[in-house]
Structure formats: C-alpha cells, structure tokens
Amino acid sequence: MLLLEPARLLDFRKGTVESGVPVFDFFYWFVTKFVRGSAGSKQWSARNMLTQALSDVVGPMDEAFAILLYENCYDRWLVCAEVARGNNGDLHSIRSEALPKQRYTKTGAEWTREGLRQY
C-alpha cells in the first residue's frame, strides 16, 4: 500500500500526482476508509458509491475531516509499516509507547488547538 505524505493529499485531490505512481489503489483506500468514516453510514452505501459522484455523497467538511484524520496518524503508520516489513507483517512487537504521538489529538480523542485550526 502506498501512503502519500499528508501534504501531497491536496496534490492528489487536484490530480497533479506524477504518473507512474499507483494512486488509484490509494484513492480507493482513502475514500472507503477515511471519507466514508467521516461522512457516516447514512450518507454512504455501496449503491451510491457506485452510482454517484463523490461530491454528491460527501461535502467539503467531510473530506476535510478525513484528511485531518489521515494527517493525525500518518507518522505512526509509517513506523508500523516499517516494523511490519521487517517482521513478515506481524505488528505484535510494537509497543504503543514507541510509536510517534498523533499530530492533533491528546490522550484519548481530544483534539488539540492545532488540530482544530487545521480542520
């Protein structure tokens, strides 16, 4: 799985990511995991995913929240991906204390001021 740097998400949204990068897989993963989660199941169904434009299903605030969630955990996922590559996909050896802190949330689910501004 390709993980784009958070700053490049906007390039991807504008369609300016260089050719040769397998971005469709990333786009599908991002939309089905992050955008879908931020929009909620009432707006999102398998049917409207196939029959409607993304902008007809979710609004700009849903998309912004999905990007914020992605940015929040990106550094942690990079470490997890590195460990998984070295351990045949096994992530059990990772201690949560060893992972980088999330960018915009405190312990639990409380957003920092920086996270609220970024949103």
N, C-alpha and C positions, 0 to 999 in steps of 0.2 A: 504494500500500500504506500502510495506516495503521500507524504504530508507536506503541504505547501506552507511556507513561513506565513504567519498571520498577515504581515504587511503585503504579501502577494495575493491575498484573497481578493482584494479590490481589483487588482490587475486581471485576475481570473474572471471576476464578475463582468469586467469590461471586455473580455475576450482578447486580452493582449498577452497572454502567456505564450512563450515561444513554442513553435511547432516541435514535434518530436517528443514532447512530454505527455505521458498518458493521463491527461487531465479528466477525461470523461469518467474514468473509474473514481477519481477523487470527487468530481462533481456529484455523481450519483450517491456516493457515500455521505458527503456533506449534506446534501439535500434530504436524504432519507433519515439520517441520524440527527442532525442539528436543526435544520429548518423545520422538519416535521415535528420535532420535540418542542420547538418554541411556538409553533402555530397551534398545536393541540389536536387531539383526535377528532373533534367535532368538525374542524375545517378540512381535515386531511383524511382521505380514504384512498384505497388502491384504485378505485374508479376515477376519481378526479385527478389523481396523479398522472393517469394515462390520457385523460381526455381534455384537460385544461392546461393553460399556460401557468407556469409557477406564479406569476404576478397576479393571477386571478384567484389563487388559493391562499396565498400569504401576502401580507403587507410589508412595507419597508421596516416597520418596527420589529416584526417577526424575524426578518432577515438580519437586522442589526443585532438583535439579541442572540441569534445563532452564531454570528461572527464573534460576539463578545464571549460566548461560552467556549468557542474554539480557541480564541486567544488566551483565555484564562488557564487552560490546561496544556497548552502546546508544549511547554518546556518539560513537563512531567512525561508526556507521551514520548518525547524524543529519548529520554532515559529508558523508559520501558521498552521501546523498540530496540535500543542498543543491547539491553540485557537479554531480550528475547532472542535476538540473533545469535548471541553467544551461548545460549542455553537451550537450543532447539525449541524455542517458543515457550519455554517454561518461565513464568513470571513469579513463581512462589518464593524465589530467593530475594525478591526486592522488599526491603523494609520501607514503610511509608516515610519514616524519618529521613531516609537517604534521598528521597525524591525532592526536586526543587519545589518551592512553595508555589501555590497558584498565584497568578498575577493580580487578580482582582477580588478575591474572596479571602475572608479571615477564616479562622477555625469554624467549621460548620458551614452554613450557607449565607453568611452575612457579607454583603458587598462592601468593598472599601469605597472611599470617596472617589478615588481614581477610577474605579470600575463604573461608578455611577456617572462620572463625567464622560467616560469613554462611550457609554451607551448612548 
